[in-house]
Amino acid sequence: MLTLFLILFPVVAATLLLIIQGEKTKQVALVAALIELALAGYAFVGFKPDASSQFGFDYAWISSLGIRFSAGIDGISVLLVLLTGLLVPFIILSTFNRDYPRPSLFYALMLYMQAALVGVFTARDGFLFYFFFEAALIPIYFLAAMWGGANRIPVTFKFFVYTIFGSLFMLLALVYLYYQTPATATSAHSAAIVDFYKLNLTPEAETWVFWAFFIAFAIKMPVFPFHTWQPDTYVESPTPATMLLAGIMLKMGVYGLIRFILPIVPLGVETWGKTAVILSVIGIIYGSIIAIRQRDMKRLIAYSSFSHVGLMAAGVFSQTETGMQGALVQMLAHGINVVGMFFVADVIFSRTKTNQLDQLGGITQTTPKLTVFFLIMLLGSVALPLTNGFIGEFLLLHGVFTYNNYLGLAAGFTIILGAVYMLRMFQKSMFGPTSSRTESFADLTSSESWVFIPLVVLVFWIGIYPHSFLKVTEPAVANMMKYIGTTAVSMK
């Protein structure tokens, strides 16, 4: 029942925000998000590290069709539920020095999206997963379209069309899998995800189901060449919406690869997995090179995120336990780091009204707190040992190297290229002479500092004590490998 409460509580809180409105909207939203964090934290602490689904519920939805409102938390989803509960309070807190028109609707949409994201990560029914997958798109669309930049309408329309297009492929695959399940005495077929795992599909069927799912999830992450919506959407969206997109929403795609593609179509993965890894590695290098050339901080961080998610996808398709473990812990680490980096960009923009690196400089002269927090988040992003990014990247690169030495070597360039574009951004924005926009730059306020402090603690906690997270996911990953196969096809 805890899972049901995790889904419904943000819906109730968001609805109350629409009713009460008033000046205290953001405070009420923050309290609601903190309660959700407490519930997610309780689920994480109380989770028994095994392969079972826990804290679940199961109710008939469309009983005649075998479609059920069923959800629970297992070792694949527990870190993502924690991430969703963890980031939303900090995203809300980051807005306390900003004024957004129609604040009750603004914060209600954020909480509605949080509910949909928890639903995605906990759904045990294929069509329920699809419902929440699509439901998460609606709040972020309105957040971007109503509070975004000057080009928000065409950009958000492109994002909406891309996502809907990909989701249609996923729906076709789900309908096909549904009709392949055996009929029961009470319903025609079953939509339970675990029943999809038991299917024995033909190689031809596995091929088209693989691509149907892959296109849907590759657009959401995104993976090269399905990424063209991402940079403009991240730049034009208000920063809290960008944080939701990069910090949590893109994880739906990586999660979908693990939850659906690997266990349902293992032959499809063996046949086309190398293609997916190659596309992912191309995205790693391409995203990094484009990031190096960027002059806009927000766009640079967007391409950085695109590069990082390519490594996650490559690690998943390596079909190794270390690759999957790395993807799960890196989703948690990346969410923390990218929210911190986008908040740095937002703090700088709020004081200078620009994100252009050539118009910044000298900020470190008057901002000791911002400098330290910025540097720590940056080091986590470039995977410095003892930071959260190192653990995930090490496991992911190990998985890709195990799969193919050459692809692993190519993916390893993310370490060098990531350091280049991140340190370049830090140098150009923080060092050198001050500009007319930065000569009176003020350091962080107390509310801004309280966004960074917990994020910094998590950067070092995950980096120094990764076992506290890896031990939770390990049994579920080992169980998932039974569906994938004991050995991956060697591509060496």
N, C-alpha and C positions, 0 to 999 in steps of 0.2 A: 504493500500500500504506500510505502514511502515514495516509490517512483511516481505513482499517480499524483501524490501531493506535490512533488517536484515539478510536474507538468502543469497542474491546475493552479497552484498558488500564484505564479506570475500572471496568469490570465485574470484571476480575481483582482489582484493588486492593480493591474493595468486598467481594468474596468472601473475600479474605484477612483483612479486618477482622473479618468474622463468625467466622472460624476462630481468630484469635490473641487477640482481645479484650484484656483487661488495661488497665492504667493509661495506657499509651502510645498508646491508640487515636487520640486527636486529633492527636498528633504524626505518626503514620503516615499518617493521612488527609491532613494538610497536605503532607507530602512527596509523596504520590501526586498531589495536586492541583497542586503546583508542577511536577512532571514533565509533567503534562498541559498546563500553561501553557507550558512550554518547547517542547513539541511543537506547540502551536497557534501560538506565536510563530515557530517555524521555518517552519511552513506559510505564515504571513503574509509573512515576510521573503522566503521563496523563491518566493512566488507571482508568476507572470509576468502583468502586467496586460493581459490580453486576454480574449476572450469564451469561451475554452475551459474545459473541466472538467479539473482537474489533481489529482495525487496520488490517483487513483481506483483502484477495484477493481471487478471484475464477475464474479460467479459465478452458476451456475444455482441457483435456489432451488426453484421448482416448474417445471421445464423444459417439461413437457407443456402448461402453461398460459401459457408465456411470461413468467412472473414471476421476476425475478432479484434476487439480493442484490447491488445495484449502487449505489455511492455515489462522490462526488467533490466537490471544492471548486472553485467558480467565483466570479466577481466578485460575485454576488448573495449568496453564503453565506459568503464569507471573513471579513467583519467579524463575523458572528454566531458563527462558530466561534472566532474570537479572543475575543469577548465571553464566551462560555461558559467557555473556558479561563482567562480573566482573572479573572472574578468569584468563582469557586468557592473559590480559595485564600483570598481576603480574607473570604469568608463564613465559612469554617472558622476562620480566625484570629480573627474577631470573637467566637467562642465560647470562647476560651481562658480567660476569666475567669468563665465560666458552667459549671455542672455539670448535665448532662442525664442522667436515668436511662437505663440500657442504651445507653451511648455507642457501642458497636461497631455496633449496629443503626442508631442515629441517623446516624452518619457514613457508614455503608455505603449507606443510602438516598439520601444526598446524592450520592454518587458514581454510584450506579445512575442517578439522574436526570440527572446530567451526561452519561453515556453516551447516554441516550435523546435528550437535547437535541441533541447532536452528530449523532446519526443523523437527526433531523428536518431539520437544516439541510444535510445532505449527501446525502440519499437521491435517487437518480436514477430509482427505480421507484415508481410511484404507490402500490402496496400496501405497499412497504417504508416509504414515508413514513407511511402510515396506521398501520402497526405501531408505529413509533417515536412517533408522535403520541399514540397510546393508552398506550404503555409509559411515557411521561413522567408520565402522570396517577397511576400506581400509587404511586411513591415519595412524591410530594407529598401524596397522600391520607393515607398512613400517618404522615408527618411531622406533618401538621396534626391528625389524629385522635388520635395517641398522646401528643403533647407540646404540644398547644394549650391554650387557655383553658377556662373553665368551660362555655362553650356550644359546644365544639368539635364534638361529635357531630352535632347538627342542622345546624350550619353547613357542615361538611365533606360531609355527606350531600347537601345542596343543591348544593354545588359539583360533586360527583361526578355527580349526576343531570343538571345543566345541561350539563356537558361531554360525557357519554355521549350525551345527546339530540342535541346538535349534531353529534357525530362520526358518528352514524348517517346523517345527511343527506350528509355527505362520502363515506361508504362507498357509498351509493347512486349518487352522482355518479361515483365512480371505477369502479364496476362497469359503469355505462352507457357511460362513455368507453372502457373496456376492450373492450367488445363492438362498438364502432364502429371499432376499428382493424382493418385487413385481416389475414386469416390468413396465416401463413407456412408454409413446408414443414416446419418443425420444431415449430411450436406453433399453437394455435388463434388466438390474438391476442397483442397486446403490451401490457404495462403500463408501458413506458418513458415517462417524462414528456415527453420530446422527441417521441415519437410522438403524444401527445395534442395537441401544438402543431400538428401537420399536419392535424388533422381539420377537415372542413368540415361543421359542424353546422347544422341548420335554425335559423331565428330562435326558434322555439318551444322547441327543445331547449336552445339557449343560455340562454334565460330561466330555465328550471327548474334547469339546471346552475349558473347564476350564483347563484341563491338558495340552492341546496343547499350550495355552498361558502361563500357569504357568511355564512349562519347559523352554520356550524361555526366559521369563523374569527372572526366578530364576538363569539361567546360567549367564545372563548379570550382575546381582547384585553383587555377587552371594549369593545364599541361600544354606545351607546344604541340601543334600550332593553334590551339583553341583559346589563346590567351588575349586576343586583341581587345576584348572588352575591359580587361582589368585595369591597366594604367589610368585610362581616362576616368573610369568609375571611381577609383581610389582618390584621384586628385579632385574631382568635382564634388564628391560627397562631403558632407560635414564630417569633421574628424571623428566624432563618436561613431558615426555609421561606418567610416573606414576601419575603425578599430574592430567593430563587430564583424565586418567582412573578412579582414585579414586575420584577426585573432581567433575567430571561432568558425565562421561560416565556411571558409575554404576547407576546414577539416572534415566537413560532411563528405567531400569528394574522396579524400584519403580513406576515411572510415568506410565508405561504400566499396572501395577496392578490396579491403580486408573482409568485410562482412558478406559481400555478394560475389564478387568475381572469382577470387581464389578458391573458395570452397565449392561453388556451384558449377563452375566450368573449368576444372583443372586441365582438361585436354586443350581447351581454348587457350589457357595460359601457357601451356607448353608450346603450342603452335605459334602464338602471337605475342607471347610475353617479351621476347627479345625486341620486337618492334616497339612495344610500349616502353621498354627500358631505354632504347635508343632515342625515342622522342623525349623522354624525361631528361636524359643526359644532354641532348641538344638544348633543351630549355634551361638547364643549369648554366651552361656556358653562354648561351645567347643572352639570357637574362642578366648575367653578371657583366658581360661586355657592354650591354645597353645601359646598365646602371652606372658604369664608370663614366659614361658620356653625359650623364644627366646633370643639369644645372638646378633643377627644382628638387628640393629635399623630399617632398611628398612622393613625387614620381620616382625618385631614386629608391626610396624605401619600398615602393610598389614593385619595382623590378627585382629588388632584393628578395621580397617575399615569393615572387614567381620563381626565382632561382632555387630558393630553399625547398619549395614544395615539389620541384622536380626531383630533388634528391629523395624526398619522402616516397614519391611514387616509384622511383627506381629501386629503393630498398624493399618496398612491398613486393614488387614483381621479381625480386631476386629469389623469392620462394624459400627463404631461409628464416629460421627463428630469430637470428640476430637482426635481420632486416626488418622483420615485423616488430620486434621489440623496439628497435631504433625508431621506427615510424611512430609508434605510440608515444614514446617518451619525447620525441622531437616535436610532435604536435603540441604537447603541453609546453615545452620550452619555447617553441616558436611563437605560440600565442602570447606568452609573457613578454618575450623580447620585442615582438612587432608592435604590441600595444604601447610599450615603453618608448619605442622609437617614434611612433606616430605622435605620442604625447609631447615628446621633445620638439618635433616639428610644429605642433600646435602652440606650444609655449612661445617659441621663437616668432611664429607668425602673429600671435596676439600682441606682441610688443613692437614688431617691426613692420607688420602688414605686408610681408613678402616671404616667400620660400626660396627665392633665387639666391644661390650660393655666392654669386659674384657681387651681390648687394649686402652681404653680411661680412663678418670678421670682427675680431677683437672682443667677442662676447665674454670670453673667459676672464677678462680683466676685472669685471665687476660681478661675476656670478660663480662663486666657489661651489655652492650647492648644485646648481644646474650642471656645472662642469663635471663634478664627481658622478652624479647620477647618469648623465649622458654617456660618460666614458664606460661605466659599468654595464649599461645596457648594450653599448656597442661591442664590448668585449664578449658578452654573452652571444651576440649575434654572429661574431666571427669565430666562435667555438674555441675560445681560449681555455686550456685545461683548468679545471676546478670551477668552471662556469657551466650553466645548464646546457648551452648549445654544444659543448664538447661531447657529452655523453651520447646524445642522439646521433650526431654526425659520425662519431667513431663507429657506433653499431651499424649505421646505415652504410657507411663506406665498406665496412667489413663484409656486410651482406652482399653488396654489389661486387666486390672483389672475389668473393666466393663463387658468385654466379659467372663472372667473366672478368679476367684480369685487365683487359684493354678498356672495357667500359668502366671498370672501377678506377683505373688510372685517369680516364677522362673526367669522371665525376669528382675525383679528388682535386681538380682545379678549383672547385668551389671554395676551398680553404684559402688559396692564394688570391683569387679574384675578389672574394668577399672582403678580405682584409684591405685590398686596394680601394674599392669604392667606399667602404665604411670609413676608413682612416682619411681618405680624401675629403669626404663630407665633414668630418670632425675638424680637420685642419682649416678648410675654407670658411667654415661657419664660426669657429671658436677662437682661432689664432689670427695673428697678423694685426694690422692696424684697424682701428674701428672705422666704420663708415657713418654717414649721416644718420642712418637708421639704427645704429647700434651704440652710439656714443653715450646714450643715457639709458642703457638696457638695465632693467631691474631684475634682481635675483628672484628665486621662487618664493611664492607665498606659502603659508602654512598648509592650505588645502592642496596646493600643487605638490608640496613635499610629501604629503601623506598618500598621494597616488604612487610616487616612486618608491617610498620606503618598503612596503610589502613586496613590490616587484623585485627590488634588489635582494631582499632576503631570499626570495624564491630562486633567483639566479644562482646564488651560492648554495642554497640547500640542495637543489637538484644536482648541482655540479659536484658537491662534496659527499652527499649521501644518496646516490641514485638508487641504491637498493631498496629504499623505502617506497619507491614507485615501481621498480622493475619486479619486485617480488609479488606485487599485486597482479601484474599482467602475465607473468610467466606461465602459470598453469593453463590459462585460457589460450595463449598463443600455442603452447604445446598441443593442446587439444585440437586447435584449428589446423595444425600441420597434418593431423590424421586425415582430414578431408582433402588436403592438397596433395598428399603423397609423402612418403618418407624421404625421397630424394628428388631434387629438381633436375631437369635435363641439363647435362653439362654442355655449355656453349663455348668451352675453351678451344 
